[in-house]
Amino acid sequence: MSDVALIKSLLLTLPLAFLTWRALPAGWPVLARLAGGLVGGWAIAAAVTLLVPSGLMAYLVSFAIVGSIYAVIALGLNVQWGYTGLFNIGIAAFFSIGAFTTALVTTTMPTGVMAGFTQQAFGLGAPFLVGVLVAGVAAGLLALLVGGPTLRLREDYLAIATIGIAEVVRLIFQNERWLANGPQPLRGIPQPLNCLVRDAGCEWLPAPVMALFAPLAPRDYTFVYLVIAALFVILTFLVLERAIRSPWGRVLRAVREEEDAAAMSGKDVARIKLQAFTVGAVIMGIGGALYAHYMVSIDYSHFDPLYATFLIWVMLMLGGSGNNRGAILGAFVIWGVWTGTAFFVDMLRPALAAISPDLPARGPYLRLMFIAIVLLLILLFRPKGLIGEEKFVSRLSGGREQPQA
Amino acid sequence: MASTASRRTQAHVVPQGGESALLRVQGLSKDFGGLRAVNACSFSVRTGSITGLIGPNGAGKSTLFALVSGFIRPDEGRIHLDGHDITGLAPHQVFRRGLCRTFQIPREHASLTVLENLMLVPPDQLGERFWNPLLRPGAVRRQERAIREKALEVLDFLTLAHLRDEYAGTLSGGQKKLLELARTLMADPRIVLLDEPAAGVNPSLMARIREKIVQLNRESGITFLLIEHDIPLVMGLCDPVIVMNQGTKLAEGPPSLVRSDPRVLEAYLGGQHGAADD
């Protein structure tokens, strides 16, 4: 195994080890399960790195990064819709607020020649984690602003408000040049830990550790970012699983099922809805931040309702609303279907050209049709998604005799 | 635990006057558009009583429940619970002062299990705060165990224990009525408002619900105010009985008196019943 393959496989181990650990039976002793996860994860990572050609590998890694980012956002939507029944059809607002916030917080104000091309309200040059945190806070504040007045009303008002706010946010980022470079892309969003793949190395890392990463070339950065993105998925998943399986999640589901009865059980329904809406929005904002740092350069057009709202809904519907594993699974499957249709439409080009010469140019619209068909098939044949909500969600009560569904 | 001997409820009859009112409604009015659903309605519910609330369809009984429990705000009038003004409080605030209600059409949390439906209810659960299950799992788990024990006891008491792991939505109509009652018990209420506990319930289940109401009233000192159309049930169970008509109180008194009140017969029984048939 070459040095490059070794370090790549080590990087891939983290997400794969988590998956292997989850796949091993929960009844195993903690240490055995942990060790099994690590060894199994590394074995898979090594096999994949050695067997998959490097071109395809690079594609798969960037696929997995975008899948992970979508998984984070789908987890956020799952808190709002899956568990609490809040119909947010303006995910794009929270997604883009998160992305632009971290962009402004982590970039520095342009100087010299660049100052002529880039305008931005501020540029703090803060570290990545600060950017992600502030992005989450910004999305959460927007949620409080939108949810405060609308969540007390009937549920359709939230839908109307969110779809409106998503358009408003997008138009602001499109038109207000002073804020985040308006219609032009905001460039130079820093890549966290990219010193690992640069010749200069990270000065804060001890030399022997840095030596391990030496074989990586700058184009291998995606492997590093995949680890970061996967960490966020894992962290979000674990935090939400704990919260959902506790009384907090029980209250959310109770509000989703029957608001009046929850109120008569002493629950402050408006406050609970606002809380769930905000928690979901914070997660979406964090997903937006992850997106910005991956893309390096973002503009308003990245957050159109198709990519930033509709696809995420399809992901949650397919995976299983009310199930965090389902949200993650749906994100990867639908992102696979969506990118797959691009290849498919390419293959159809000759056939389309044979029907009419203008058709191939309109091929991309076929992708929308395919994804709509997927949505219809889900609703017809698996209305609860691939893995729907479990019967026994609450876990903290400690009753071991509770059947595991 | 259950004492089947307590069929007669005359034991609660305390002479009128002098006793404390747990719930007092004064001059309550509510308009829906041009329709006055509740019209300057005043009455009191005595501490420790099982008070019946009857009246023809559209008399405003369910609206009155919605007003008292905070689901809708009155246009006029005050509501006092144990001397404290609760007018205009939200349902969860009314709940915290010890008032619980059930719904005419059961409103169970359908895709939660029966046990979860009950475990939801107790107030001040640590685990309802987002961070506590993460930061203080031990404390949350201890509290959950206690709540679970209590929920199992309530299920046992109401003979629903065998259904605890079923989705609440799959229960029969009568079982859902029992579940509604069970939920109120999880809150240790002082007063429970029951909206038609007998509607759609088969006779044997009804006998059980009735027996449990009496037992809770006697042993736990819970005050009940119940809307019911089943006149024999109300006459046997409740004292006093309040009769509502056209949004306001028409009559009030022990069942025997109410039963023979000509105004009540006129309004409620439509006038064609010369005398109430026993």
Interface residues (C-beta under 8 A of the other chain):
Chain A: V239 R242 A243 R245 S246 P247 W248 R250 V251 R253 A254 E257 E258 D260 A261 A262 A263 M264 S265 G266 K267 D268 V269 Q275 V279 E389 K391 F392 V393 S394 L396 S397 G398 G399 Q402 P403
Chain B: S69 G70 F71 A90 P91 H92 F95 R96 C100 R101 F103 R107 E108 H109 A110 S111 L112 T113 E116 N117 M119 L120 V121 P123 Q125 L126 G127 E128 R129 F130 N132 P133 L134 P137 V140 R141 E144 R145 I147 R148 D165 Y167 R183 M186 A187
